[in-house]
Amino acid sequence: MARRLLIILVGVTLLLDSIVRATNGSTTSVVSAIVTTTSTVALALFAWRPPIATLILSVAAITAAITGTTDSLLVGVVVMGLAAFTCSATVAAVYAVVWVAWLVAIVGRPDSTFQPLGAVIIAFLSLLSLIIGLTIRRQYERAQVLTTQLEEAEREVAEQLRHERDLIADELHDIVAHEITIVALHAAVLERTEDRTTRSQSQTAIREAAVQALTDIRRVLGMVRGEENLTPDRLPSPDGLPGTIAVVTKELEQAGIEVTVDVPDDVRLPSASMVALIRVIRESGTNVLKHATGARHVRIALRVERGWARLEFSDDSPPARTAGLPTSGYGIMRLQERFRLFGGSFRAARGPQGWVVSASLPLES
């Protein structure tokens, strides 16, 4: 819309200039008319191609200097500021040199009627136009820099928020998928059996899982309120890897599943690697309870060698046997993302004897 109005304004200006030239009774040279018309049209071209408009005006100024035309000096003053604002320093400098040469040529002509005071005024206005153009350009560039910095800051904030949401979602998933799974499974056991020992074990498991769920929920609330640090290195288990294996082993054995653990006694791993392996063990244990109800044996094996940690969690569950609990696939997806970021690998697939979860990651990134 603005460009259309500019074209209309230029057309009206050219029409009025033609009418004035035709009716003022004075003799107007063809060169003067061409220079004036070219300057007016070139001014409109600033809305699309400022460097080209500046070069056209430079040619018009050279022509005016050679022929002694002074009609467009004020246009040249305006262009000085426009060139400083819209064009590169080189193009603006070229135009400034051409314009100064034009003014000097006009003043220095033997037949010139241009007064020195007028030249001084024109030069002052030109300098003022240049300063205004440079000031606006500087403010515009500063605004651009601030806009870029603001967008970058917003992206960083959004990324941080996304990262924190992922961490909180991981914690909620661990609570819902783990403790609540245990509660649901043992609640089902209570419905099916009258054996006092079995019922007592299930009631104990439900009570412990519920207490642990409440503890974890309080911890997540602390994370949301900012009372607990949100970092990828925060261990999801206060006992680390040995404690996690012990808890998962106990839960599986309460479900009637024998567990074999093949893990070195003194495992020293970076904190981030330890967190990743702990999450694999917790997620795998939960999936066995939820989706591998026919399993009778689980093996947890960890090897640390040649700068890599390799974990395997396998069971002997038959196909198409589940506990009937819903699944989202969120835990596996997040583990795949985590190990990909670490430069490692994660795979969960059914083998000949049952499900096998394999995870490996380098100990040094």
Backbone torsions as a table, in degrees:
resi	resn	phi	psi	omega
1	MET	NA	-44.5	-179.3
2	ALA	-64.2	-38.1	179.8
3	ARG	-68.2	-37.0	176.5
4	ARG	-63.2	-42.7	177.3
5	LEU	-62.7	-37.1	178.5
6	LEU	-64.8	-41.2	178.0
7	ILE	-63.2	-42.0	178.1
8	ILE	-62.6	-42.6	-179.7
9	LEU	-62.9	-42.8	178.8
10	VAL	-63.6	-41.5	178.7
11	GLY	-62.0	-44.3	178.7
12	VAL	-63.6	-40.6	179.0
13	THR	-61.8	-45.1	179.2
14	LEU	-63.8	-38.8	178.7
15	LEU	-64.6	-46.1	179.2
16	LEU	-64.2	-39.1	178.7
17	ASP	-63.2	-39.9	178.7
18	SER	-65.6	-40.9	179.5
19	ILE	-64.1	-42.9	-180.0
20	VAL	-63.1	-44.4	-179.3
21	ARG	-64.3	-32.7	-178.5
22	ALA	-79.7	-22.0	-173.0
23	THR	-111.7	-8.1	-175.9
24	ASN	-81.2	-6.9	175.1
25	GLY	76.5	-2.4	-179.5
26	SER	-93.7	162.9	-179.2
27	THR	-88.0	119.1	-179.8
28	THR	-116.0	125.9	-177.8
29	SER	-71.7	155.0	177.9
30	VAL	-64.5	-38.2	179.9
31	VAL	-62.0	-41.9	179.1
32	SER	-62.4	-41.1	179.4
33	ALA	-65.4	-40.6	180.0
34	ILE	-65.9	-43.3	-179.8
35	VAL	-62.1	-44.7	-179.5
36	THR	-63.7	-46.1	179.9
37	THR	-63.0	-44.3	179.5
38	THR	-61.7	-42.0	179.9
39	SER	-64.0	-41.5	-179.7
40	THR	-64.5	-45.6	179.7
41	VAL	-65.0	-39.6	-179.4
42	ALA	-65.2	-32.6	176.3
43	LEU	-60.6	-40.5	177.4
44	ALA	-66.0	-31.4	-178.5
45	LEU	-67.0	-17.1	177.7
46	PHE	-60.5	-25.6	-179.9
47	ALA	-70.7	-17.7	-178.5
48	TRP	-117.0	-51.8	-174.2
49	ARG	-134.6	81.8	-178.2
50	PRO	-56.2	-44.5	-179.8
51	PRO	-61.1	-41.8	179.5
52	ILE	-65.6	-41.6	178.0
53	ALA	-60.9	-40.9	179.2
54	THR	-64.6	-41.4	179.1
55	LEU	-65.8	-40.6	177.2
56	ILE	-62.4	-42.9	178.6
57	LEU	-66.7	-32.3	176.4
58	SER	-64.3	-42.8	176.9
59	VAL	-63.3	-41.8	178.2
60	ALA	-63.1	-38.6	178.9
61	ALA	-65.9	-40.4	177.3
62	ILE	-62.3	-43.1	177.9
63	THR	-62.4	-41.7	179.5
64	ALA	-65.8	-37.6	178.9
65	ALA	-65.2	-38.3	-179.0
66	ILE	-70.6	-39.3	-175.8
67	THR	-91.4	-7.9	179.5
68	GLY	79.6	23.8	-179.5
69	THR	-80.4	131.0	-179.7
70	THR	-117.4	2.8	-173.4
71	ASP	-62.7	-29.7	-171.3
72	SER	-108.2	19.9	-179.6
73	LEU	-61.7	-42.4	-179.9
74	LEU	-66.8	-34.2	174.5
75	VAL	-62.0	-40.4	178.0
76	GLY	-62.3	-34.3	177.2
77	VAL	-63.1	-46.3	179.4
78	VAL	-62.3	-40.3	-177.9
79	VAL	-64.8	-29.6	178.9
80	MET	-57.3	-44.5	178.5
81	GLY	-70.8	-39.6	179.0
82	LEU	-63.1	-41.4	179.6
83	ALA	-65.3	-40.9	179.5
84	ALA	-64.0	-33.3	-177.8
85	PHE	-81.6	-40.6	-169.5
86	THR	-101.6	-20.3	-171.9
87	CYS	-108.3	168.6	175.6
88	SER	-69.0	164.9	-179.3
89	ALA	-61.7	-34.9	-179.5
90	THR	-65.8	-48.7	-179.8
91	VAL	-63.3	-42.4	179.3
92	ALA	-64.1	-39.1	179.0
93	ALA	-66.0	-41.0	178.1
94	VAL	-60.4	-45.0	179.5
95	TYR	-64.6	-40.8	179.8
96	ALA	-60.5	-42.1	178.3
97	VAL	-63.3	-44.5	179.2
98	VAL	-62.7	-42.0	-178.1
99	TRP	-66.1	-42.6	177.5
100	VAL	-61.1	-41.6	177.9
101	ALA	-62.6	-39.1	177.5
102	TRP	-60.8	-49.5	-178.6
103	LEU	-63.1	-43.2	179.0
104	VAL	-63.7	-40.5	-179.9
105	ALA	-64.8	-38.3	179.9
106	ILE	-66.8	-46.0	-178.1
107	VAL	-68.2	-35.7	-174.5
108	GLY	-84.9	-4.1	179.5
109	ARG	-68.2	138.3	-179.4
110	PRO	-61.0	-34.6	-177.4
111	ASP	-95.5	14.7	-176.2
112	SER	-73.0	137.3	174.4
113	THR	-103.1	6.7	-178.2
114	PHE	-76.1	123.5	-176.0
115	GLN	-77.5	144.5	178.0
116	PRO	-57.9	-37.1	179.0
117	LEU	-62.6	-39.4	177.2
118	GLY	-62.8	-37.9	178.8
119	ALA	-65.9	-39.0	178.6
120	VAL	-64.4	-42.3	179.2
121	ILE	-63.4	-45.3	179.0
122	ILE	-61.0	-42.5	-179.9
123	ALA	-64.2	-39.9	179.0
124	PHE	-64.8	-45.5	178.8
125	LEU	-62.3	-37.2	178.8
126	SER	-64.9	-43.6	177.5
127	LEU	-62.3	-41.7	178.5
128	LEU	-62.5	-42.4	178.0
129	SER	-62.1	-41.2	178.8
130	LEU	-62.5	-45.1	-179.7
131	ILE	-62.9	-43.2	179.5
132	ILE	-62.1	-44.2	179.3
133	GLY	-61.6	-44.0	179.2
134	LEU	-66.3	-37.9	179.2
135	THR	-64.6	-45.6	178.8
136	ILE	-62.9	-39.9	179.5
137	ARG	-63.0	-43.2	-179.7
138	ARG	-62.5	-43.1	179.0
139	GLN	-65.5	-38.7	178.9
140	TYR	-64.8	-45.7	179.2
141	GLU	-63.8	-38.8	177.3
142	ARG	-63.7	-41.2	177.6
143	ALA	-62.9	-37.9	178.2
144	GLN	-64.2	-42.7	179.2
145	VAL	-63.5	-44.0	179.3
146	LEU	-63.9	-38.7	177.8
147	THR	-63.3	-43.2	178.3
148	THR	-63.4	-43.8	178.4
149	GLN	-63.2	-39.8	179.1
150	LEU	-64.5	-43.6	178.9
151	GLU	-63.3	-40.6	178.5
152	GLU	-64.6	-41.7	178.3
153	ALA	-63.9	-39.9	178.5
154	GLU	-64.6	-39.1	177.2
155	ARG	-64.8	-40.1	179.0
156	GLU	-64.4	-42.1	178.9
157	VAL	-63.8	-43.5	179.3
158	ALA	-62.7	-40.2	178.8
159	GLU	-66.5	-39.8	178.2
160	GLN	-65.1	-41.8	177.7
161	LEU	-63.9	-41.5	178.2
162	ARG	-62.9	-40.6	179.6
163	HIS	-63.6	-43.3	-180.0
164	GLU	-67.0	-39.2	178.1
165	ARG	-62.7	-39.2	178.5
166	ASP	-63.3	-42.1	179.4
167	LEU	-64.2	-42.8	178.5
168	ILE	-65.7	-40.2	177.8
169	ALA	-63.1	-37.7	176.8
170	ASP	-60.7	-44.2	-179.7
171	GLU	-64.3	-45.5	179.3
172	LEU	-62.4	-39.2	178.3
173	HIS	-62.4	-42.4	179.0
174	ASP	-60.5	-40.8	-178.7
175	ILE	-67.4	-53.0	-175.3
176	VAL	-65.6	-44.8	-174.0
177	ALA	-78.1	-21.3	-175.3
178	HIS	-102.5	-71.1	-176.7
179	GLU	-61.6	-42.4	-178.2
180	ILE	-68.9	-32.5	175.0
181	THR	-60.8	-44.2	178.9
182	ILE	-62.6	-43.2	178.4
183	VAL	-60.4	-45.6	-178.1
184	ALA	-64.4	-42.1	-178.8
185	LEU	-65.7	-45.6	-178.5
186	HIS	-74.5	-26.0	172.6
187	ALA	-65.1	-37.4	176.9
188	ALA	-66.4	-36.2	177.7
189	VAL	-63.1	-42.2	179.3
190	LEU	-60.3	-32.0	179.9
191	GLU	-74.6	-25.9	-172.3
192	ARG	-98.6	-18.1	-172.9
193	THR	-123.5	151.1	174.5
194	GLU	-112.8	1.1	-179.5
195	ASP	-67.9	125.5	-174.5
196	ARG	-64.9	-40.5	-178.9
197	THR	-63.9	-47.0	179.5
198	THR	-62.6	-43.2	179.9
199	ARG	-64.2	-40.0	179.2
200	SER	-63.3	-42.7	178.6
201	GLN	-63.1	-42.3	-179.9
202	SER	-66.1	-41.2	178.5
203	GLN	-63.5	-39.8	177.2
204	THR	-63.6	-44.1	179.9
205	ALA	-62.6	-41.0	178.7
206	ILE	-63.7	-45.0	-179.1
207	ARG	-62.4	-45.8	-179.4
208	GLU	-65.2	-40.8	179.2
209	ALA	-65.9	-39.1	179.4
210	ALA	-66.0	-43.3	178.2
211	VAL	-62.2	-43.1	179.3
212	GLN	-65.1	-38.2	177.8
213	ALA	-62.5	-43.5	177.8
214	LEU	-62.1	-42.0	178.3
215	THR	-61.0	-44.7	-179.5
216	ASP	-66.8	-38.2	178.7
217	ILE	-63.5	-40.8	177.0
218	ARG	-62.0	-38.6	179.0
219	ARG	-65.1	-41.6	178.8
220	VAL	-64.6	-39.9	176.6
221	LEU	-62.1	-37.8	175.5
222	GLY	-63.5	-36.7	176.3
223	MET	-64.7	-43.0	-179.5
224	VAL	-64.0	-39.7	-179.9
225	ARG	-79.6	-4.4	179.7
226	GLY	84.4	12.4	-179.6
227	GLU	-81.9	-15.6	179.9
228	GLU	-128.0	138.9	-176.0
229	ASN	-68.7	134.0	177.6
230	LEU	-97.0	96.3	178.4
231	THR	-135.2	149.2	179.8
232	PRO	-63.9	-20.5	-176.6
233	ASP	-85.5	-2.8	-178.4
234	ARG	-70.1	125.7	-177.3
235	LEU	-73.1	131.0	177.8
236	PRO	-76.5	-5.2	177.8
237	SER	-130.9	129.3	-177.9
238	PRO	-65.5	-19.4	-178.2
239	ASP	-97.0	3.2	178.8
240	GLY	70.1	-155.0	-176.2
241	LEU	-64.7	-48.0	179.4
242	PRO	-59.9	-42.1	180.0
243	GLY	-65.2	-39.6	179.1
244	THR	-64.0	-44.7	178.7
245	ILE	-61.7	-40.0	179.6
246	ALA	-64.2	-42.6	-179.5
247	VAL	-65.9	-46.6	-179.3
248	VAL	-63.6	-41.0	178.1
249	THR	-59.9	-45.4	179.8
250	LYS	-61.5	-44.2	-178.7
251	GLU	-64.3	-41.4	179.2
252	LEU	-68.4	-40.0	179.5
253	GLU	-66.5	-34.2	175.9
254	GLN	-64.4	-25.5	177.4
255	ALA	-88.5	6.5	177.9
256	GLY	85.6	20.8	-177.8
257	ILE	-109.6	126.4	177.1
258	GLU	-78.6	138.1	-176.4
259	VAL	-121.0	130.6	173.2
260	THR	-112.3	125.3	-177.6
261	VAL	-112.8	124.2	177.5
262	ASP	-123.7	80.3	-176.4
263	VAL	-130.7	134.1	177.6
264	PRO	-55.5	146.6	-177.8
265	ASP	-64.6	-43.3	-175.7
266	ASP	-113.7	86.2	-179.1
267	VAL	-95.3	121.5	177.3
268	ARG	-116.4	110.8	-178.6
269	LEU	-130.2	153.2	172.2
270	PRO	-57.8	150.6	-174.6
271	SER	-57.2	-44.7	-178.7
272	ALA	-63.6	-39.5	177.7
273	SER	-65.7	-39.1	178.9
274	MET	-62.6	-42.7	179.1
275	VAL	-60.8	-44.3	-178.5
276	ALA	-61.5	-44.9	-179.1
277	LEU	-67.7	-38.0	178.0
278	ILE	-61.3	-42.4	-179.9
279	ARG	-65.9	-36.1	177.0
280	VAL	-62.3	-46.0	-178.3
281	ILE	-64.4	-44.3	-180.0
282	ARG	-64.4	-45.9	-179.0
283	GLU	-65.3	-40.5	-180.0
284	SER	-66.0	-41.7	177.4
285	GLY	-61.9	-41.8	178.1
286	THR	-62.9	-42.7	-178.3
287	ASN	-66.3	-33.6	176.2
288	VAL	-63.0	-43.8	180.0
289	LEU	-66.7	-36.1	-175.7
290	LYS	-82.7	-41.0	-167.2
291	HIS	-121.0	-1.3	-177.6
292	ALA	-129.9	58.8	-174.3
293	THR	-68.5	-17.2	178.7
294	GLY	-87.4	1.2	-177.7
295	ALA	-70.1	141.3	176.5
296	ARG	-119.8	-12.1	-178.7
297	HIS	-147.6	138.5	177.3
298	VAL	-128.8	139.2	178.2
299	ARG	-123.1	129.6	176.8
300	ILE	-116.1	117.4	-176.9
301	ALA	-129.6	135.6	178.8
302	LEU	-131.3	131.8	176.1
303	ARG	-127.0	134.0	176.5
304	VAL	-120.4	109.8	-176.8
305	GLU	-157.1	145.1	175.5
306	ARG	53.1	40.0	176.1
307	GLY	76.9	12.8	179.9
308	TRP	-128.9	147.5	171.4
309	ALA	-110.5	125.4	-176.5
310	ARG	-124.4	121.3	-178.0
311	LEU	-115.7	137.8	174.6
312	GLU	-131.4	127.9	179.3
313	PHE	-124.0	111.2	-174.4
314	SER	-128.3	154.5	175.6
315	ASP	-136.8	171.8	-179.0
316	ASP	-113.8	36.0	-176.3
317	SER	-72.5	141.9	174.2
318	PRO	-75.9	159.7	-179.9
319	PRO	-69.2	156.6	173.2
320	ALA	58.1	36.8	173.9
321	ARG	-126.0	109.4	-179.9
322	THR	-130.3	168.2	178.6
323	ALA	-86.5	0.2	178.5
324	GLY	78.7	13.7	178.9
325	LEU	-90.4	147.1	-177.8
326	PRO	-67.9	155.0	178.6
327	THR	-134.6	148.5	-180.0
328	SER	-116.8	-19.5	-176.3
329	GLY	77.5	3.0	-176.6
330	TYR	-63.9	-44.4	-175.8
331	GLY	-60.8	-46.1	179.3
332	ILE	-63.3	-42.0	-179.7
333	MET	-60.7	-45.3	-178.9
334	ARG	-67.2	-35.9	177.3
335	LEU	-65.9	-40.7	176.8
336	GLN	-61.3	-42.3	178.0
337	GLU	-63.1	-45.1	-177.6
338	ARG	-62.2	-47.0	-177.7
339	PHE	-70.2	-30.5	175.6
340	ARG	-65.4	-40.3	177.5
341	LEU	-64.6	-34.6	179.1
342	PHE	-75.7	-9.6	-175.9
343	GLY	82.6	16.6	-179.8
344	GLY	-106.3	-155.7	-178.7
345	SER	-142.3	152.0	178.5
346	PHE	-142.9	132.6	-178.4
347	ARG	-145.5	133.0	175.3
348	ALA	-128.9	115.9	-176.7
349	ALA	-152.8	158.4	177.4
350	ARG	-82.9	128.2	175.7
351	GLY	-102.1	-171.9	-179.1
352	PRO	-62.0	-32.9	-175.0
353	GLN	-102.5	-9.3	-176.8
354	GLY	153.0	-165.1	-179.5
355	TRP	-78.5	141.3	178.7
356	VAL	-131.4	123.5	175.2
357	VAL	-107.2	121.5	-179.9
358	SER	-119.9	129.5	179.8
359	ALA	-137.4	135.0	177.3
360	SER	-143.3	146.6	178.8
361	LEU	-154.8	147.6	178.3
362	PRO	-72.3	146.1	-178.9
363	LEU	-82.2	-16.5	176.9
364	GLU	-130.1	126.4	-179.4
365	SER	-87.5	NA	NA
